[in-house]
Amino acid sequence: MLERVFAFAASVQQYMEAGLAGHGLSRARATVVWLVYRGGPQTQRALAQAIGVTARNVTALVDGLEESGFVRRVAHPEDRRALLVQLTDQGRAVTAGLAAEYERHSAYLFAGLPDEQVRQFVATMDMVMGRLTQVATAIEGR
């Protein structure tokens, strides 16, 4: 059964990477863009915490996104020492387009399934993902 979960995960990863590559984004960069799209301008520290990576990793991601025109760094309005990462017009347009694509693809993937079956699928996936996180945490703690 775990084989099917891994196969599903691989399919989802392939789908995501194919869709993102067409927009010039890696999965890691898309995660940063998506967090800023959903949560508004954020500090690099907040982004690093949300993603679970080091400040150095986020700096490299934001540098790349800034060079490709997706984000810009602006002065924090309340903390002179901090900068906020915010989307550019290009970043907002691409992310809005991705969100629309995901909605269309979601509608296609679940078309014809009863709402209850979709809810059960999502609940099952949430439970399995939670358990996988617990197992991964236990393995890392060895």
Rosetta blueprint (number, residue, H / E / L):
1 M L
2 L H
3 E H
4 R H
5 V H
6 F H
7 A H
8 F H
9 A H
10 A H
11 S H
12 V H
13 Q H
14 Q H
15 Y H
16 M H
17 E H
18 A H
19 G H
20 L H
21 A H
22 G L
23 H L
24 G L
25 L L
26 S L
27 R H
28 A H
29 R H
30 A H
31 T H
32 V H
33 V H
34 W H
35 L H
36 V H
37 Y H
38 R H
39 G H
40 G L
41 P L
42 Q E
43 T E
44 Q H
45 R H
46 A H
47 L H
48 A H
49 Q H
50 A H
51 I H
52 G L
53 V L
54 T L
55 A H
56 R H
57 N H
58 V H
59 T H
60 A H
61 L H
62 V H
63 D H
64 G H
65 L H
66 E H
67 E H
68 S L
69 G L
70 F L
71 V E
72 R E
73 R E
74 V E
75 A E
76 H L
77 P L
78 E L
79 D L
80 R L
81 R L
82 A L
83 L E
84 L E
85 V E
86 Q E
87 L E
88 T L
89 D H
90 Q H
91 G H
92 R H
93 A H
94 V H
95 T H
96 A H
97 G H
98 L H
99 A H
100 A H
101 E H
102 Y H
103 E H
104 R H
105 H H
106 S H
107 A H
108 Y H
109 L H
110 F L
111 A L
112 G L
113 L L
114 P L
115 D H
116 E H
117 Q H
118 V H
119 R H
120 Q H
121 F H
122 V H
123 A H
124 T H
125 M H
126 D H
127 M H
128 V H
129 M H
130 G H
131 R H
132 L H
133 T H
134 Q H
135 V H
136 A H
137 T H
138 A H
139 I H
140 E H
141 G L
142 R L
